Amino acid sequence: MNKIMLLGRLVRDPEVRYTTTGKVVCQFTLAVDRPFTNQDGQREADFINIVVWGKTAELCGNSLMKGHRVLVDGRLQIRSYDGKDGNKHYVTEVVANGVEFIERKGYTPGNGGEAGSGRSDMESFGSQVPFDEEIPF
């Protein structure tokens, strides 16, 4: 089984392009924190190339930006190609089956995702109803 799940932040804005057959592909690099610190007590990260195809690629290209945090579900792919220099080059990447948008950079809960907006995410749904502690069962 070849299955990978990664949670990280985009290192730069995603790149969207179309193949000669008209398929849309989106590529971005995800910075994923390692679960431990180095000798200096600093966190290190791995920078993993992600490839997304189809409608999900269009959505990623239109919605994601550098710093956004995403959860990627996919599979590891290692491919090779002959470069213009005549050498064989190897590429390791994750081909995403799904991408979930977790949060934007600078997001803090309770402000609607916008720094300094002062509005909660729920305020857009109407007025708050008081909690009734009597439950009828």
C-alpha positions as CSV (number, residue, x, y, z in Angstrom):
1,M,0.0,0.0,0.0
2,N,1.3,3.4,-0.9
3,K,-0.5,6.1,1.2
4,I,0.7,9.4,2.6
5,M,-0.9,12.1,4.7
6,L,0.9,15.3,5.3
7,L,0.0,18.4,7.3
8,G,2.1,21.5,6.5
9,R,2.3,25.1,5.1
10,L,2.8,26.1,1.5
11,V,6.3,27.5,0.9
12,R,5.2,29.6,-2.1
13,D,2.2,30.2,-4.2
14,P,1.0,27.1,-6.2
15,E,1.9,26.9,-9.9
16,V,-1.0,25.9,-12.2
17,R,-0.5,24.8,-15.8
18,Y,-2.3,22.8,-18.5
19,T,-0.8,19.8,-20.3
20,T,-0.9,19.6,-24.1
21,T,-4.0,17.4,-23.8
22,G,-5.8,20.0,-21.7
23,K,-5.5,18.5,-18.2
24,V,-4.9,20.9,-15.4
25,V,-2.1,20.3,-12.9
26,C,-1.1,22.2,-9.8
27,Q,2.3,21.9,-8.1
28,F,3.4,23.3,-4.7
29,T,5.9,22.6,-2.0
30,L,4.8,21.8,1.5
31,A,6.9,22.5,4.6
32,V,6.2,19.7,7.1
33,D,7.6,20.0,10.6
34,R,9.6,17.1,11.9
35,P,8.3,15.7,15.3
36,F,11.5,16.4,17.1
37,T,14.1,19.2,17.6
38,N,17.7,19.2,16.5
39,Q,20.7,19.5,18.9
40,D,20.1,23.3,19.2
41,G,16.5,22.8,20.2
42,Q,15.2,24.1,16.9
43,R,12.4,22.6,14.9
44,E,13.4,21.4,11.4
45,A,11.1,20.8,8.4
46,D,11.0,18.7,5.3
47,F,10.1,20.4,2.0
48,I,7.9,18.0,0.0
49,N,6.8,18.5,-3.6
50,I,3.0,18.0,-4.1
51,V,1.3,17.4,-7.5
52,V,-2.5,17.7,-7.8
53,W,-4.6,17.0,-10.9
54,G,-8.1,17.9,-12.2
55,K,-10.7,19.9,-10.4
56,T,-8.8,19.8,-7.2
57,A,-5.8,21.3,-9.0
58,E,-8.0,24.2,-10.2
59,L,-9.4,24.7,-6.7
60,C,-5.8,24.7,-5.2
61,G,-4.6,27.2,-7.8
62,N,-7.5,29.6,-7.1
63,S,-7.6,29.3,-3.3
64,L,-4.2,28.6,-1.9
65,M,-1.3,31.0,-1.3
66,K,2.1,30.9,0.4
67,G,1.7,30.2,4.1
68,H,-1.7,28.5,3.9
69,R,-1.9,25.3,6.0
70,V,-3.2,22.2,4.2
71,L,-3.7,18.5,4.8
72,V,-2.7,16.4,1.8
73,D,-3.8,12.8,1.2
74,G,-1.9,11.0,-1.6
75,R,0.7,8.6,-2.7
76,L,4.5,8.7,-3.1
77,Q,5.8,8.8,-6.6
78,I,9.4,8.5,-7.8
79,R,10.0,9.2,-11.5
80,S,12.9,9.8,-13.7
81,Y,13.7,11.7,-16.9
82,D,16.7,12.4,-19.1
83,G,17.7,16.0,-18.7
84,K,19.0,18.4,-21.4
85,D,22.5,17.8,-20.0
86,G,22.2,14.1,-20.9
87,N,22.0,12.9,-17.3
88,K,19.2,10.9,-15.7
89,H,17.3,13.0,-13.1
90,Y,15.1,11.6,-10.3
91,V,12.1,13.3,-8.9
92,T,10.3,12.3,-5.6
93,E,6.9,13.8,-5.1
94,V,3.5,13.2,-3.6
95,V,0.6,12.9,-6.0
96,A,-2.4,14.2,-4.0
97,N,-5.8,12.4,-4.1
98,G,-7.3,15.1,-1.8
99,V,-6.3,18.4,-0.3
100,E,-8.1,19.9,2.7
101,F,-7.7,23.6,3.5
102,I,-6.9,23.9,7.2
103,E,-6.2,27.6,7.8
104,R,-4.5,30.7,6.3
105,K,-1.3,32.1,7.5
106,G,-2.0,34.6,10.3
107,Y,-5.3,33.0,11.1
108,T,-6.4,33.2,14.7
109,P,-9.7,31.5,15.8
110,G,-12.5,33.9,16.6
111,N,-11.6,36.7,14.2
112,G,-13.1,35.2,11.0
113,G,-9.7,34.4,9.6
114,E,-8.9,38.1,9.0
115,A,-6.4,39.8,11.2
116,G,-8.1,42.5,13.2
117,S,-11.6,42.0,11.8
118,G,-13.0,41.5,15.3
119,R,-15.8,39.2,13.9
120,S,-16.2,35.5,14.8
121,D,-16.7,32.9,12.1
122,M,-20.2,32.2,13.4
123,E,-21.4,35.9,13.3
124,S,-22.1,35.6,9.6
125,F,-24.9,33.0,10.4
126,G,-27.1,35.4,12.4
127,S,-27.7,36.3,16.0
128,Q,-26.5,34.1,18.8
129,V,-29.1,32.1,20.6
130,P,-28.6,31.5,24.4
131,F,-27.8,28.0,25.5
132,D,-30.7,26.2,27.2
133,E,-29.3,23.8,29.8
134,E,-32.6,21.9,30.2
135,I,-32.4,18.9,27.9
136,P,-35.7,17.1,27.3
137,F,-34.4,13.5,27.5
